[in-house]
């Protein structure tokens, strides 16, 4: 029923080769996964990691692996991790992925980016999705907007809401369900790493001192400043 268009399959293959070349002469110091949900400052986190000198995995190429996650097949996701040192967003921030990645890459570090509240996250997600998928500017986008949106393939956004948020097709942004999803997901991640503080950091990139906190967690020298502010909604 769902098929990745040829242009995206070719793009994914090209990005994979480019990532392998970028990693060719790098010493394997372990992976760092940002497992915070989309719209929790992950773009700012990625920019900071690139500034620190890490090889960042190609976000769009990784998104194409969403269908693998839906099917419970993580083999290509794990293979994709050979193309970089740090990864974020889909499929790495999808429910359950942190468990698979932790088992596949022992010793890796995990960062959970968060917002001030579930309500703030909800407003950011719906505003951003309206910007890219709503035909009328309606916020949140309608079920029809998502069904007709051509992102990777036609209807991908609608499938994302059904599979990730577990919301009904006719109400993809049902507020109460998304608020509970945000809280439940973050709680699950925190509980999973509770006994391993050396491997896990929870951080709000908008807070003063957050970048210094990240540098300390990674064992990187802190030269001052805060996270760059990227992709604001």
Residue, then its C-alpha position, 0 to 999 in steps of 0.5 A: x500500500x505504501x511505497x517510497x518513490x524512486x527519487x527518495x530511495x536513490x537519495x537514501x542510497x546516496x546519503x548512505x554512501x556519503x555518510x560512510x565516506x565521512x566516517x571512514x577516518x573517524x575513530x569510533x568513540x560511540x554513538x550519541x542519540x537524541x531521543x527527544x520528540x520532534x519539536x523539543x529543540x532537536x534541530x538546535x541540538x543537532x547544530x550544537x553537535x555539529x559545532x562540537x565536531x561530530x558527524x551528524x547522520x542525514x535526517x531526511x535519509x533517516x526519515x525514509x526508514x519510518x516504515x521499517x519502524x512501523x513494521x518492527x524491522x530495525x535492521x536497516x535503522x541499525x545499519x544506517x548508524x554506520x553513517x554518522x556519530x550522532x542522530x536525531x528525530x525520526x526514526x530515532x525518537x520514535x517509541x521503543x527505538x531507544x531500547x533497540x539502539x541501546x542494545x545495538x550500541x552498548x556504551x552509547x549516550x542518549x539525550x532526551x530533549x524536552x520542552x517546558x511543558x506538554x502543552x508547549x510541545x503540543x502547540x509547537x508540533x501543531x503549529x509546525x505541521x500547519x506550516x508545512x501541511x495545512x492548505x488553508x493555514x488551519x492549525x492543527x491541520x485537518x485529517x484531509x490535509x494530512x491524507x493529501x500531503x505529499x511528504x516522502x509519499x502521499x499520506x505519510x503525515x496521516x500515517x505518522x499520526x496514526x502510528x506514532x500518536x495513536x490518534x484516530x484518523x478523523x482527529x489526528x491531533x486530538x489534544x488529550x491524546x498527544x499531551x498524554x503521549x508526550x508525558x508517557x514517552x518522556x517518562x518511559x525514557x527517563x525510567x529506562x535510563x534511571x540507573x545509568x546517569x553516565x549514559x543519559x541526559x535530560x535537557x531543555x535546550x532553551x534553558x540557560x546553562x543547557x549547552x554547558x550541561x551537554x558539554x559536561x555530559x559528553x566530556x567536551x570542553x565548554x567554550x561559552x555560550x548557549x544552544x543556537x536557536x533553530x527552527x523556532x515554533 
